[in-house]
Amino acid sequence: MDDLFGDIPQPKRQGKTEGRKPLTAEDVRGMMIDLIRGLREADTVPFDQREFEKHIAMFPIMAQWLPGDEGKQLVFEFEREVERLRKTA
């Protein structure tokens, strides 16, 4: 079948492109701890409402990446800080 637009040169690719590296439990743990630390240091919610709700929804999902009760403990600490900051609003 003939090409409607003729022979159009395709852009050249610069080697193999690599995507993001897969997250590890260590990466997730670090993000969770950083988020808790940021909340502890704050006197008011340090995010807009939409971002705050996103963190609240995602935190328990992130905790599933961690072994044993570690994730549950971090969720407990996170929820404690969320509650503290909600009381200040």
ZAMIMAR-940117 format. One record per atom (N, C-alpha, C, O): residue number from 1; x, y, z; residue in one letter. Coordinates in pm, 1 decimal. Last residue first. Example, Ala and Ser with C-alpha at 12.3 -4.5 7.8 and 13.67 -1.06 7.14 Angstrom:
REM ZAMIMAR-940117
<site seq="2" X="1285.0" Y="-225.0" Z="708.0" type="S"/>
<site seq="2" X="1367.0" Y="-106.0" Z="714.0" type="S"/>
<site seq="2" X="1290.0" Y="3.0" Z="787.0" type="S"/>
<site seq="2" X="1340.9" Y="113.8" Z="803.9" type="S"/>
<site seq="1" X="1319.0" Y="-569.0" Z="780.0" type="A"/>
<site seq="1" X="1230.0" Y="-450.0" Z="780.0" type="A"/>
<site seq="1" X="1320.0" Y="-330.0" Z="780.0" type="A"/>
<site seq="1" X="1423.6" Y="-331.9" Z="846.5" type="A"/>
END
This chain:
REM ZAMIMAR-940117
<site seq="89" X="-659.9" Y="2368.4" Z="6223.6" type="A"/>
<site seq="89" X="-724.7" Y="2438.3" Z="6111.3" type="A"/>
<site seq="89" X="-853.7" Y="2506.5" Z="6154.2" type="A"/>
<site seq="89" X="-920.4" Y="2569.5" Z="6072.2" type="A"/>
<site seq="88" X="-567.4" Y="2216.9" Z="6426.9" type="T"/>
<site seq="88" X="-519.3" Y="2355.0" Z="6420.6" type="T"/>
<site seq="88" X="-590.1" Y="2435.6" Z="6313.8" type="T"/>
<site seq="88" X="-581.5" Y="2558.4" Z="6313.0" type="T"/>
<site seq="87" X="-672.8" Y="1969.5" Z="6380.8" type="K"/>
<site seq="87" X="-723.1" Y="2042.8" Z="6496.4" type="K"/>
<site seq="87" X="-679.7" Y="2188.1" Z="6493.9" type="K"/>
<site seq="87" X="-746.4" Y="2273.9" Z="6551.7" type="K"/>
<site seq="86" X="-515.1" Y="1884.6" Z="6170.4" type="R"/>
<site seq="86" X="-657.5" Y="1915.6" Z="6144.2" type="R"/>
<site seq="86" X="-717.2" Y="1994.6" Z="6259.4" type="R"/>
<site seq="86" X="-804.1" Y="2078.9" Z="6237.4" type="R"/>
<site seq="85" X="-278.6" Y="1827.9" Z="6301.6" type="L"/>
<site seq="85" X="-284.9" Y="1943.9" Z="6212.3" type="L"/>
<site seq="85" X="-428.9" Y="1981.5" Z="6177.9" type="L"/>
<site seq="85" X="-459.4" Y="2099.2" Z="6158.7" type="L"/>
<site seq="84" X="-351.2" Y="1596.6" Z="6445.7" type="R"/>
<site seq="84" X="-300.0" Y="1715.8" Z="6516.2" type="R"/>
<site seq="84" X="-315.3" Y="1840.3" Z="6427.7" type="R"/>
<site seq="84" X="-359.8" Y="1945.1" Z="6474.4" type="R"/>
<site seq="83" X="-418.0" Y="1423.5" Z="6234.2" type="E"/>
<site seq="83" X="-519.5" Y="1464.4" Z="6332.0" type="E"/>
<site seq="83" X="-476.5" Y="1590.8" Z="6406.6" type="E"/>
<site seq="83" X="-557.2" Y="1681.3" Z="6427.7" type="E"/>
<site seq="82" X="-166.8" Y="1397.4" Z="6115.3" type="V"/>
<site seq="82" X="-279.9" Y="1451.7" Z="6038.8" type="V"/>
<site seq="82" X="-386.7" Y="1503.0" Z="6134.4" type="V"/>
<site seq="82" X="-439.3" Y="1612.9" Z="6117.0" type="V"/>
<site seq="81" X="-24.8" Y="1274.0" Z="6321.7" type="E"/>
<site seq="81" X="12.7" Y="1409.3" Z="6278.5" type="E"/>
<site seq="81" X="-98.5" Y="1475.1" Z="6198.6" type="E"/>
<site seq="81" X="-122.2" Y="1595.2" Z="6212.2" type="E"/>
<site seq="80" X="-161.2" Y="1028.8" Z="6332.4" type="R"/>
<site seq="80" X="-152.8" Y="1111.9" Z="6452.7" type="R"/>
<site seq="80" X="-118.3" Y="1256.4" Z="6414.6" type="R"/>
<site seq="80" X="-176.1" Y="1350.4" Z="6469.1" type="R"/>
<site seq="79" X="-110.3" Y="929.2" Z="6078.3" type="E"/>
<site seq="79" X="-247.2" Y="965.9" Z="6114.4" type="E"/>
<site seq="79" X="-251.3" Y="1053.2" Z="6239.5" type="E"/>
<site seq="79" X="-336.0" Y="1141.9" Z="6250.6" type="E"/>
<site seq="78" X="168.2" Y="879.3" Z="6102.9" type="F"/>
<site seq="78" X="116.9" Y="974.0" Z="6003.9" type="F"/>
<site seq="78" X="-21.9" Y="1022.5" Z="6044.0" type="F"/>
<site seq="78" X="-48.5" Y="1142.6" Z="6043.8" type="F"/>
<site seq="77" X="171.1" Y="679.9" Z="6298.9" type="E"/>
<site seq="77" X="239.1" Y="807.6" Z="6323.3" type="E"/>
<site seq="77" X="188.7" Y="915.6" Z="6228.4" type="E"/>
<site seq="77" X="169.0" Y="1030.2" Z="6268.9" type="E"/>
<site seq="76" X="24.6" Y="477.9" Z="6164.6" type="F"/>
<site seq="76" X="-19.8" Y="529.1" Z="6293.8" type="F"/>
<site seq="76" X="40.7" Y="666.3" Z="6321.1" type="F"/>
<site seq="76" X="-29.9" Y="758.6" Z="6361.8" type="F"/>
<site seq="75" X="192.2" Y="433.6" Z="5945.9" type="V"/>
<site seq="75" X="56.2" Y="484.4" Z="5923.4" type="V"/>
<site seq="75" X="1.7" Y="544.0" Z="6053.3" type="V"/>
<site seq="75" X="-60.9" Y="650.0" Z="6051.1" type="V"/>
<site seq="74" X="413.1" Y="327.5" Z="6080.9" type="L"/>
<site seq="74" X="426.6" Y="455.6" Z="6011.2" type="L"/>
<site seq="74" X="289.9" Y="516.5" Z="5981.2" type="L"/>
<site seq="74" X="273.3" Y="638.1" Z="5990.0" type="L"/>
<site seq="73" X="298.4" Y="89.2" Z="6175.8" type="Q"/>
<site seq="73" X="350.8" Y="187.7" Z="6270.3" type="Q"/>
<site seq="73" X="363.5" Y="324.5" Z="6204.8" type="Q"/>
<site seq="73" X="329.0" Y="426.0" Z="6265.3" type="Q"/>
<site seq="72" X="240.1" Y="-41.7" Z="5936.2" type="K"/>
<site seq="72" X="131.6" Y="-5.6" Z="6028.0" type="K"/>
<site seq="72" X="176.4" Y="100.8" Z="6127.0" type="K"/>
<site seq="72" X="100.5" Y="192.4" Z="6158.6" type="K"/>
<site seq="71" X="499.3" Y="-84.0" Z="5837.2" type="G"/>
<site seq="71" X="405.7" Y="2.3" Z="5765.8" type="G"/>
<site seq="71" X="292.2" Y="48.7" Z="5854.5" type="G"/>
<site seq="71" X="252.1" Y="165.0" Z="5849.2" type="G"/>
<site seq="70" X="597.1" Y="-265.1" Z="6032.6" type="E"/>
<site seq="70" X="662.4" Y="-135.4" Z="6009.3" type="E"/>
<site seq="70" X="567.5" Y="-38.2" Z="5940.0" type="E"/>
<site seq="70" X="556.9" Y="77.6" Z="5980.5" type="E"/>
<site seq="69" X="505.0" Y="-518.1" Z="6067.4" type="D"/>
<site seq="69" X="426.5" Y="-410.0" Z="6127.0" type="D"/>
<site seq="69" X="487.1" Y="-271.8" Z="6104.4" type="D"/>
<site seq="69" X="433.3" Y="-172.1" Z="6152.6" type="D"/>
<site seq="68" X="623.6" Y="-658.9" Z="5763.0" type="G"/>
<site seq="68" X="570.4" Y="-672.9" Z="5898.5" type="G"/>
<site seq="68" X="485.1" Y="-555.6" Z="5943.6" type="G"/>
<site seq="68" X="404.3" Y="-501.7" Z="5867.9" type="G"/>
<site seq="67" X="775.8" Y="-432.8" Z="5523.1" type="P"/>
<site seq="67" X="757.1" Y="-562.8" Z="5588.4" type="P"/>
<site seq="67" X="692.1" Y="-551.8" Z="5725.8" type="P"/>
<site seq="67" X="703.7" Y="-450.5" Z="5794.8" type="P"/>
<site seq="66" X="608.9" Y="-217.0" Z="5287.8" type="L"/>
<site seq="66" X="702.6" Y="-241.1" Z="5397.2" type="L"/>
<site seq="66" X="672.4" Y="-372.4" Z="5468.5" type="L"/>
<site seq="66" X="557.7" Y="-417.0" Z="5473.3" type="L"/>
<site seq="65" X="414.9" Y="-166.7" Z="5109.3" type="W"/>
<site seq="65" X="545.2" Y="-202.5" Z="5054.8" type="W"/>
<site seq="65" X="642.5" Y="-246.4" Z="5163.8" type="W"/>
<site seq="65" X="746.3" Y="-305.9" Z="5135.0" type="W"/>
<site seq="64" X="201.1" Y="-69.4" Z="5245.6" type="Q"/>
<site seq="64" X="196.2" Y="-209.7" Z="5205.7" type="Q"/>
<site seq="64" X="328.9" Y="-258.1" Z="5146.5" type="Q"/>
<site seq="64" X="351.4" Y="-378.6" Z="5135.3" type="Q"/>
<site seq="63" X="235.6" Y="200.4" Z="5265.3" type="A"/>
<site seq="63" X="275.1" Y="118.3" Z="5379.6" type="A"/>
<site seq="63" X="277.0" Y="-30.3" Z="5344.9" type="A"/>
<site seq="63" X="347.7" Y="-108.1" Z="5409.0" type="A"/>
<site seq="62" X="113.3" Y="301.0" Z="5038.4" type="M"/>
<site seq="62" X="259.7" Y="296.6" Z="5043.7" type="M"/>
<site seq="62" X="307.5" Y="202.3" Z="5153.5" type="M"/>
<site seq="62" X="407.6" Y="132.6" Z="5137.1" type="M"/>
<site seq="61" X="-147.0" Y="287.8" Z="5131.4" type="I"/>
<site seq="61" X="-107.0" Y="206.2" Z="5016.9" type="I"/>
<site seq="61" X="44.6" Y="192.1" Z="5013.9" type="I"/>
<site seq="61" X="97.3" Y="83.5" Z="4989.7" type="I"/>
<site seq="60" X="-149.6" Y="479.6" Z="5334.3" type="P"/>
<site seq="60" X="-170.3" Y="338.1" Z="5368.0" type="P"/>
<site seq="60" X="-131.7" Y="243.6" Z="5254.0" type="P"/>
<site seq="60" X="-88.3" Y="131.1" Z="5278.9" type="P"/>
<site seq="59" X="-92.1" Y="716.7" Z="5166.8" type="F"/>
<site seq="59" X="-2.1" Y="670.2" Z="5272.7" type="F"/>
<site seq="59" X="-24.8" Y="523.6" Z="5310.9" type="F"/>
<site seq="59" X="72.4" Y="448.5" Z="5319.4" type="F"/>
<site seq="58" X="-290.4" Y="797.9" Z="4988.3" type="M"/>
<site seq="58" X="-179.2" Y="716.2" Z="4940.5" type="M"/>
<site seq="58" X="-95.0" Y="654.7" Z="5052.4" type="M"/>
<site seq="58" X="-33.1" Y="550.3" Z="5032.5" type="M"/>
<site seq="57" X="-475.0" Y="956.0" Z="5130.5" type="A"/>
<site seq="57" X="-520.2" Y="837.0" Z="5057.9" type="A"/>
<site seq="57" X="-404.2" Y="743.0" Z="5024.1" type="A"/>
<site seq="57" X="-419.5" Y="621.0" Z="5031.0" type="A"/>
<site seq="56" X="-310.2" Y="1157.3" Z="5230.7" type="I"/>
<site seq="56" X="-390.0" Y="1077.4" Z="5323.0" type="I"/>
<site seq="56" X="-436.4" Y="948.2" Z="5256.0" type="I"/>
<site seq="56" X="-436.6" Y="842.5" Z="5318.9" type="I"/>
<site seq="55" X="-213.0" Y="1267.9" Z="4992.8" type="H"/>
<site seq="55" X="-120.6" Y="1202.8" Z="5087.1" type="H"/>
<site seq="55" X="-196.5" Y="1111.0" Z="5183.2" type="H"/>
<site seq="55" X="-151.5" Y="1000.3" Z="5212.8" type="H"/>
<site seq="54" X="-455.4" Y="1372.0" Z="4894.9" type="K"/>
<site seq="54" X="-381.7" Y="1271.1" Z="4817.8" type="K"/>
<site seq="54" X="-285.3" Y="1195.8" Z="4909.1" type="K"/>
<site seq="54" X="-277.2" Y="1073.1" Z="4903.1" type="K"/>
<site seq="53" X="-515.5" Y="1562.9" Z="5086.3" type="E"/>
<site seq="53" X="-604.4" Y="1448.0" Z="5072.2" type="E"/>
<site seq="53" X="-536.8" Y="1336.1" Z="4993.1" type="E"/>
<site seq="53" X="-558.7" Y="1218.3" Z="5021.3" type="E"/>
<site seq="52" X="-303.6" Y="1740.9" Z="5028.2" type="F"/>
<site seq="52" X="-315.9" Y="1681.0" Z="5161.0" type="F"/>
<site seq="52" X="-402.1" Y="1555.0" Z="5154.3" type="F"/>
<site seq="52" X="-365.5" Y="1451.7" Z="5210.5" type="F"/>
<site seq="51" X="-366.7" Y="1822.1" Z="4770.5" type="E"/>
<site seq="51" X="-244.8" Y="1745.5" Z="4793.1" type="E"/>
<site seq="51" X="-249.0" Y="1674.3" Z="4928.0" type="E"/>
<site seq="51" X="-203.3" Y="1560.6" Z="4940.3" type="E"/>
<site seq="50" X="-608.1" Y="1961.0" Z="4828.2" type="R"/>
<site seq="50" X="-605.3" Y="1849.5" Z="4732.7" type="R"/>
<site seq="50" X="-482.2" Y="1760.6" Z="4754.4" type="R"/>
<site seq="50" X="-493.3" Y="1638.1" Z="4756.2" type="R"/>
<site seq="49" X="-531.8" Y="2165.4" Z="5007.9" type="Q"/>
<site seq="49" X="-625.1" Y="2059.9" Z="5049.1" type="Q"/>
<site seq="49" X="-618.8" Y="1938.3" Z="4957.0" type="Q"/>
<site seq="49" X="-623.8" Y="1824.6" Z="5004.0" type="Q"/>
<site seq="48" X="-176.0" Y="2223.1" Z="5002.3" type="D"/>
<site seq="48" X="-312.7" Y="2263.7" Z="4972.2" type="D"/>
<site seq="48" X="-402.8" Y="2142.9" Z="4999.6" type="D"/>
<site seq="48" X="-353.9" Y="2030.7" Z="5013.0" type="D"/>
<site seq="47" X="32.7" Y="2171.7" Z="5295.0" type="F"/>
<site seq="47" X="-9.0" Y="2142.8" Z="5157.7" type="F"/>
<site seq="47" X="-143.1" Y="2207.3" Z="5131.3" type="F"/>
<site seq="47" X="-215.9" Y="2242.2" Z="5224.3" type="F"/>
<site seq="46" X="93.9" Y="2177.2" Z="5565.9" type="P"/>
<site seq="46" X="188.2" Y="2238.0" Z="5472.1" type="P"/>
<site seq="46" X="155.4" Y="2212.8" Z="5324.4" type="P"/>
<site seq="46" X="241.4" Y="2230.8" Z="5238.2" type="P"/>
<site seq="45" X="-119.6" Y="2270.7" Z="5819.1" type="V"/>
<site seq="45" X="-105.3" Y="2176.8" Z="5707.3" type="V"/>
<site seq="45" X="-17.8" Y="2241.5" Z="5599.9" type="V"/>
<site seq="45" X="-51.3" Y="2348.2" Z="5548.6" type="V"/>
<site seq="44" X="83.9" Y="2420.5" Z="6077.7" type="T"/>
<site seq="44" X="-40.4" Y="2410.0" Z="6001.3" type="T"/>
<site seq="44" X="-13.9" Y="2313.6" Z="5885.5" type="T"/>
<site seq="44" X="101.0" Y="2279.2" Z="5857.8" type="T"/>
<site seq="43" X="327.1" Y="2371.8" Z="6179.3" type="D"/>
<site seq="43" X="225.8" Y="2419.8" Z="6272.7" type="D"/>
<site seq="43" X="86.9" Y="2418.1" Z="6209.8" type="D"/>
<site seq="43" X="-14.4" Y="2414.7" Z="6279.7" type="D"/>
<site seq="42" X="553.8" Y="2102.6" Z="6108.8" type="A"/>
<site seq="42" X="458.8" Y="2205.8" Z="6066.3" type="A"/>
<site seq="42" X="363.2" Y="2244.3" Z="6178.7" type="A"/>
<site seq="42" X="324.0" Y="2161.6" Z="6261.0" type="A"/>
<site seq="41" X="702.9" Y="1888.1" Z="6182.8" type="E"/>
<site seq="41" X="767.2" Y="2019.6" Z="6191.4" type="E"/>
<site seq="41" X="671.1" Y="2133.8" Z="6160.8" type="E"/>
<site seq="41" X="703.9" Y="2250.0" Z="6184.6" type="E"/>
<site seq="40" X="535.7" Y="1676.6" Z="6124.4" type="R"/>
<site seq="40" X="572.9" Y="1703.2" Z="6264.6" type="R"/>
<site seq="40" X="629.6" Y="1843.6" Z="6282.3" type="R"/>
<site seq="40" X="606.7" Y="1908.9" Z="6384.1" type="R"/>
<site seq="39" X="532.1" Y="1684.6" Z="5845.6" type="L"/>
<site seq="39" X="410.2" Y="1714.6" Z="5920.4" type="L"/>
<site seq="39" X="442.1" Y="1748.7" Z="6065.2" type="L"/>
<site seq="39" X="382.1" Y="1839.7" Z="6122.3" type="L"/>
<site seq="38" X="796.6" Y="1611.5" Z="5788.8" type="G"/>
<site seq="38" X="745.1" Y="1740.7" Z="5745.1" type="G"/>
<site seq="38" X="619.2" Y="1781.2" Z="5819.4" type="G"/>
<site seq="38" X="601.1" Y="1898.3" Z="5852.5" type="G"/>
<site seq="37" X="799.2" Y="1351.7" Z="5895.2" type="R"/>
<site seq="37" X="887.4" Y="1454.4" Z="5951.6" type="R"/>
<site seq="37" X="836.6" Y="1594.7" Z="5914.3" type="R"/>
<site seq="37" X="834.2" Y="1684.9" Z="5998.0" type="R"/>
<site seq="36" X="619.0" Y="1226.3" Z="5720.2" type="I"/>
<site seq="36" X="587.9" Y="1237.1" Z="5863.6" type="I"/>
<site seq="36" X="671.4" Y="1347.6" Z="5927.4" type="I"/>
<site seq="36" X="619.6" Y="1427.9" Z="6005.0" type="I"/>
<site seq="35" X="771.3" Y="1250.3" Z="5484.0" type="L"/>
<site seq="35" X="639.3" Y="1311.9" Z="5494.3" type="L"/>
<site seq="35" X="598.6" Y="1328.9" Z="5641.2" type="L"/>
<site seq="35" X="549.4" Y="1434.6" Z="5680.5" type="L"/>
<site seq="34" X="998.5" Y="1100.2" Z="5546.7" type="D"/>
<site seq="34" X="1011.7" Y="1242.8" Z="5514.4" type="D"/>
<site seq="34" X="878.0" Y="1314.7" Z="5528.4" type="D"/>
<site seq="34" X="872.2" Y="1426.8" Z="5578.8" type="D"/>
<site seq="33" X="879.9" Y="848.1" Z="5576.6" type="I"/>
<site seq="33" X="944.6" Y="911.8" Z="5691.7" type="I"/>
<site seq="33" X="960.9" Y="1061.4" Z="5668.0" type="I"/>
<site seq="33" X="939.5" Y="1141.2" Z="5759.3" type="I"/>
<site seq="32" X="794.7" Y="804.8" Z="5312.2" type="M"/>
<site seq="32" X="698.9" Y="806.8" Z="5422.6" type="M"/>
<site seq="32" X="756.8" Y="878.7" Z="5543.9" type="M"/>
<site seq="32" X="689.4" Y="960.8" Z="5606.3" type="M"/>
<site seq="31" X="1033.6" Y="806.4" Z="5168.3" type="M"/>
<site seq="31" X="928.8" Y="904.4" Z="5137.8" type="M"/>
<site seq="31" X="830.3" Y="917.1" Z="5252.8" type="M"/>
<site seq="31" X="787.5" Y="1027.4" Z="5286.9" type="M"/>
<site seq="30" X="1165.5" Y="586.5" Z="5290.1" type="G"/>
<site seq="30" X="1222.4" Y="721.2" Z="5296.9" type="G"/>
<site seq="30" X="1119.0" Y="828.6" Z="5269.8" type="G"/>
<site seq="30" X="1115.5" Y="930.5" Z="5338.7" type="G"/>
<site seq="29" X="992.9" Y="378.0" Z="5213.6" type="R"/>
<site seq="29" X="1015.9" Y="407.6" Z="5355.7" type="R"/>
<site seq="29" X="1068.1" Y="549.8" Z="5371.0" type="R"/>
<site seq="29" X="1019.9" Y="625.1" Z="5455.7" type="R"/>
<site seq="28" X="1032.9" Y="383.6" Z="4936.4" type="V"/>
<site seq="28" X="901.4" Y="414.9" Z="4992.6" type="V"/>
<site seq="28" X="913.8" Y="452.8" Z="5139.5" type="V"/>
<site seq="28" X="851.8" Y="549.1" Z="5184.4" type="V"/>
<site seq="27" X="1302.7" Y="305.0" Z="4921.2" type="D"/>
<site seq="27" X="1258.0" Y="432.7" Z="4864.4" type="D"/>
<site seq="27" X="1127.3" Y="476.8" Z="4928.8" type="D"/>
<site seq="27" X="1112.6" Y="591.7" Z="4970.4" type="D"/>
<site seq="26" X="1288.3" Y="50.5" Z="5041.9" type="E"/>
<site seq="26" X="1371.9" Y="155.3" Z="5102.4" type="E"/>
<site seq="26" X="1331.9" Y="293.7" Z="5051.3" type="E"/>
<site seq="26" X="1327.3" Y="389.3" Z="5128.7" type="E"/>
<site seq="25" X="1133.8" Y="-89.3" Z="4863.4" type="A"/>
<site seq="25" X="1079.8" Y="-64.7" Z="4997.6" type="A"/>
<site seq="25" X="1158.5" Y="46.3" Z="5066.3" type="A"/>
<site seq="25" X="1101.8" Y="126.6" Z="5140.4" type="A"/>
<site seq="24" X="1175.7" Y="83.5" Z="4547.1" type="T"/>
<site seq="24" X="1204.2" Y="-24.0" Z="4641.8" type="T"/>
<site seq="24" X="1137.6" Y="9.2" Z="4774.8" type="T"/>
<site seq="24" X="1090.9" Y="121.1" Z="4796.1" type="T"/>
<site seq="23" X="1058.9" Y="154.1" Z="4220.2" type="L"/>
<site seq="23" X="1069.8" Y="188.0" Z="4361.5" type="L"/>
<site seq="23" X="1099.7" Y="63.4" Z="4443.1" type="L"/>
<site seq="23" X="1054.7" Y="-46.7" Z="4411.4" type="L"/>
<site seq="22" X="1251.7" Y="129.3" Z="3920.9" type="P"/>
<site seq="22" X="1142.4" Y="82.5" Z="4007.2" type="P"/>
<site seq="22" X="1166.9" Y="121.4" Z="4152.7" type="P"/>
<site seq="22" X="1280.2" Y="121.4" Z="4201.0" type="P"/>
<site seq="21" X="1355.9" Y="424.4" Z="3755.6" type="K"/>
<site seq="21" X="1391.6" Y="299.0" Z="3822.2" type="K"/>
<site seq="21" X="1275.1" Y="257.4" Z="3911.0" type="K"/>
<site seq="21" X="1207.9" Y="342.2" Z="3969.6" type="K"/>
<site seq="20" X="1196.4" Y="537.3" Z="3456.7" type="R"/>
<site seq="20" X="1230.5" Y="553.2" Z="3597.7" type="R"/>
<site seq="20" X="1268.5" Y="418.5" Z="3657.0" type="R"/>
<site seq="20" X="1220.2" Y="313.6" Z="3614.5" type="R"/>
<site seq="19" X="1346.5" Y="424.2" Z="3149.9" type="G"/>
<site seq="19" X="1240.9" Y="482.5" Z="3231.3" type="G"/>
<site seq="19" X="1289.4" Y="503.1" Z="3372.9" type="G"/>
<site seq="19" X="1407.7" Y="488.2" Z="3403.6" type="G"/>
<site seq="18" X="1582.0" Y="499.2" Z="2904.0" type="E"/>
<site seq="18" X="1550.2" Y="426.1" Z="3025.6" type="E"/>
<site seq="18" X="1442.0" Y="500.3" Z="3101.3" type="E"/>
<site seq="18" X="1445.5" Y="622.6" Z="3114.9" type="E"/>
<site seq="17" X="1625.4" Y="455.4" Z="2560.1" type="T"/>
<site seq="17" X="1580.2" Y="542.4" Z="2669.8" type="T"/>
<site seq="17" X="1541.4" Y="456.0" Z="2787.8" type="T"/>
<site seq="17" X="1476.2" Y="352.7" Z="2772.6" type="T"/>
<site seq="16" X="1900.4" Y="375.5" Z="2371.3" type="K"/>
<site seq="16" X="1786.3" Y="320.7" Z="2442.8" type="K"/>
<site seq="16" X="1750.0" Y="414.3" Z="2557.7" type="K"/>
<site seq="16" X="1833.9" Y="447.6" Z="2641.4" type="K"/>
<site seq="15" X="1989.3" Y="630.7" Z="2131.9" type="G"/>
<site seq="15" X="2014.1" Y="516.4" Z="2218.6" type="G"/>
<site seq="15" X="1886.6" Y="469.1" Z="2285.0" type="G"/>
<site seq="15" X="1777.8" Y="519.0" Z="2256.3" type="G"/>
<site seq="14" X="1806.7" Y="849.5" Z="2023.2" type="Q"/>
<site seq="14" X="1938.7" Y="860.6" Z="2084.1" type="Q"/>
<site seq="14" X="1960.1" Y="745.8" Z="2180.8" type="Q"/>
<site seq="14" X="1949.2" Y="764.8" Z="2301.9" type="Q"/>
<site seq="13" X="1645.2" Y="800.8" Z="1718.6" type="R"/>
<site seq="13" X="1643.9" Y="783.8" Z="1863.7" type="R"/>
<site seq="13" X="1786.5" Y="784.3" Z="1914.5" type="R"/>
<site seq="13" X="1875.7" Y="725.3" Z="1853.5" type="R"/>
<site seq="12" X="1547.7" Y="1023.3" Z="1464.8" type="K"/>
<site seq="12" X="1643.0" Y="924.9" Z="1514.3" type="K"/>
<site seq="12" X="1635.7" Y="919.7" Z="1665.4" type="K"/>
<site seq="12" X="1621.7" Y="1022.4" Z="1731.8" type="K"/>
<site seq="11" X="1226.0" Y="1049.2" Z="1314.1" type="P"/>
<site seq="11" X="1330.7" Y="1103.0" Z="1401.7" type="P"/>
<site seq="11" X="1420.8" Y="990.3" Z="1451.0" type="P"/>
<site seq="11" X="1376.2" Y="878.2" Z="1475.2" type="P"/>
<site seq="10" X="1184.0" Y="946.9" Z="974.2" type="Q"/>
<site seq="10" X="1149.5" Y="932.3" Z="1115.1" type="Q"/>
<site seq="10" X="1261.3" Y="990.4" Z="1200.4" type="Q"/>
<site seq="10" X="1378.4" Y="981.9" Z="1163.4" type="Q"/>
<site seq="9" X="1091.6" Y="1103.6" Z="668.8" type="P"/>
<site seq="9" X="1196.8" Y="1054.0" Z="758.6" type="P"/>
<site seq="9" X="1148.7" Y="1051.8" Z="903.4" type="P"/>
<site seq="9" X="1081.1" Y="1144.1" Z="948.8" type="P"/>
<site seq="8" X="846.4" Y="984.6" Z="460.9" type="I"/>
<site seq="8" X="873.5" Y="1086.4" Z="563.2" type="I"/>
<site seq="8" X="980.3" Y="1031.0" Z="656.0" type="I"/>
<site seq="8" X="962.7" Y="924.5" Z="715.3" type="I"/>
<site seq="7" X="759.7" Y="929.3" Z="152.6" type="D"/>
<site seq="7" X="862.6" Y="880.4" Z="242.9" type="D"/>
<site seq="7" X="899.9" Y="991.2" Z="341.0" type="D"/>
<site seq="7" X="976.7" Y="1081.3" Z="307.2" type="D"/>
<site seq="6" X="406.2" Y="998.1" Z="130.5" type="G"/>
<site seq="6" X="536.6" Y="969.1" Z="73.6" type="G"/>
<site seq="6" X="631.9" Y="918.6" Z="180.1" type="G"/>
<site seq="6" X="589.4" Y="870.7" Z="285.3" type="G"/>
<site seq="5" X="159.9" Y="1016.2" Z="245.4" type="F"/>
<site seq="5" X="247.2" Y="1132.6" Z="254.7" type="F"/>
<site seq="5" X="385.7" Y="1108.0" Z="197.3" type="F"/>
<site seq="5" X="474.5" Y="1191.4" Z="214.8" type="F"/>
<site seq="4" X="42.0" Y="767.8" Z="199.0" type="L"/>
<site seq="4" X="-28.2" Y="888.5" Z="158.9" type="L"/>
<site seq="4" X="64.0" Y="1010.0" Z="154.7" type="L"/>
<site seq="4" X="47.7" Y="1097.3" Z="69.5" type="L"/>
<site seq="3" X="215.6" Y="497.5" Z="73.8" type="D"/>
<site seq="3" X="205.6" Y="589.9" Z="186.7" type="D"/>
<site seq="3" X="146.3" Y="720.3" Z="136.8" type="D"/>
<site seq="3" X="196.9" Y="777.6" Z="40.4" type="D"/>
<site seq="2" X="55.8" Y="219.2" Z="-84.0" type="D"/>
<site seq="2" X="133.3" Y="342.5" Z="-92.4" type="D"/>
<site seq="2" X="107.4" Y="429.9" Z="29.0" type="D"/>
<site seq="2" X="-4.1" Y="437.1" Z="80.8" type="D"/>
<site seq="1" X="84.9" Y="-118.7" Z="0.0" type="M"/>
<site seq="1" X="0.0" Y="0.0" Z="0.0" type="M"/>
<site seq="1" X="88.3" Y="123.4" Z="0.0" type="M"/>
<site seq="1" X="185.0" Y="131.1" Z="75.8" type="M"/>
END
